[in-house]
Amino acid sequence: MHILFAARADDWPVYRQTLAASLQRAGVKAELINLADTPDHDPALIDYIVYAPSSNLHDFTPYTRLKAVLSLWAGVETFQNNPTLTVPLTRMVDPGLSEGMADWVCGHVLRYHLGLDRDILTQDGVWRRAVPPPLARDRRVALLGLGELGRFCALRLRGLGFAVDGWSRSLKSIPQIGCYAGRAGLEAVLSN
């Protein structure tokens, strides 16, 4: 088996070590190839591609033996409609991806919750605070999507004290999170 790593070259040392260890634990023999180190690799030998859209690889046509593309990014919308991608596309979820997404989501929820844009963008150099910041427990936050990443974000927001509701296509059960599904569930979440 041949696995091509097509992502940022800076990430290769960590992923090489992690992928090699995981494959060994699973008893899978594979050759790991880094696109940045081996741009002249033989595409016809590649079985799987560990992929980030920021890589230089955008044409999957030469990869005739390809079985799947494993995305390192949370969002696949930037390349899921690539006409040369004709094999299954899946998202790799690792703790770093979940933590990074939760940090990003929490940062933006807090930015809105505390009115930071209003405070920062309307200042003339003199700090004024006319409105005391609300408490997190007094604000309800809704997440659309409760898969691995959404669940992690919901729990992190709940940990900050927010009341959290989440919607997904299929009903989930997450302690302390209001879980909704289907069209009626979506309408309920959005009306909260």
Long-range contacts (C-beta under 8 A, 24 or more apart in sequence): 1-28, 1-29, 1-30, 1-31, 1-47, 1-48, 2-30, 2-31, 2-33, 2-45, 2-46, 2-47, 2-48, 3-30, 3-31, 3-32, 3-33, 3-46, 3-47, 3-48, 3-49, 3-50, 4-33, 4-34, 4-35, 4-41, 4-46, 4-48, 4-49, 4-50, 4-63, 5-32, 5-33, 5-34, 5-35, 5-49, 5-50, 6-35, 6-49, 6-50, 6-51, 6-52, 6-55, 6-56, 6-57, 7-35, 7-50, 7-51, 7-52, 7-54, 7-55, 7-72, 8-52, 8-54, 8-55, 9-34, 9-36, 9-37, 11-52, 11-72, 12-36, 12-37, 15-50, 19-50, 50-92, 51-79, 53-78, 53-79, 58-82, 58-84, 59-84, 60-84, 60-85, 60-86, 60-87, 72-97, 74-101, 74-149, 93-148, 93-149, 97-149, 98-148, 98-149, 98-152, 99-152, 101-149, 101-152, 101-153, 102-149, 102-152, 102-153, 102-156, 105-143, 105-153, 105-156, 105-157, 106-153, 106-156, 106-157, 106-160, 109-141, 109-157, 109-162, 110-160, 113-139, 113-162, 135-161, 136-160, 136-161, 136-162, 137-161, 137-162, 137-163, 139-163, 140-164, 140-165, 140-192, 141-165, 142-166, 142-167, 142-189, 142-190, 142-192, 143-167, 144-186, 144-189, 146-172, 146-174, 146-177, 146-179, 151-177, 165-189, 165-192
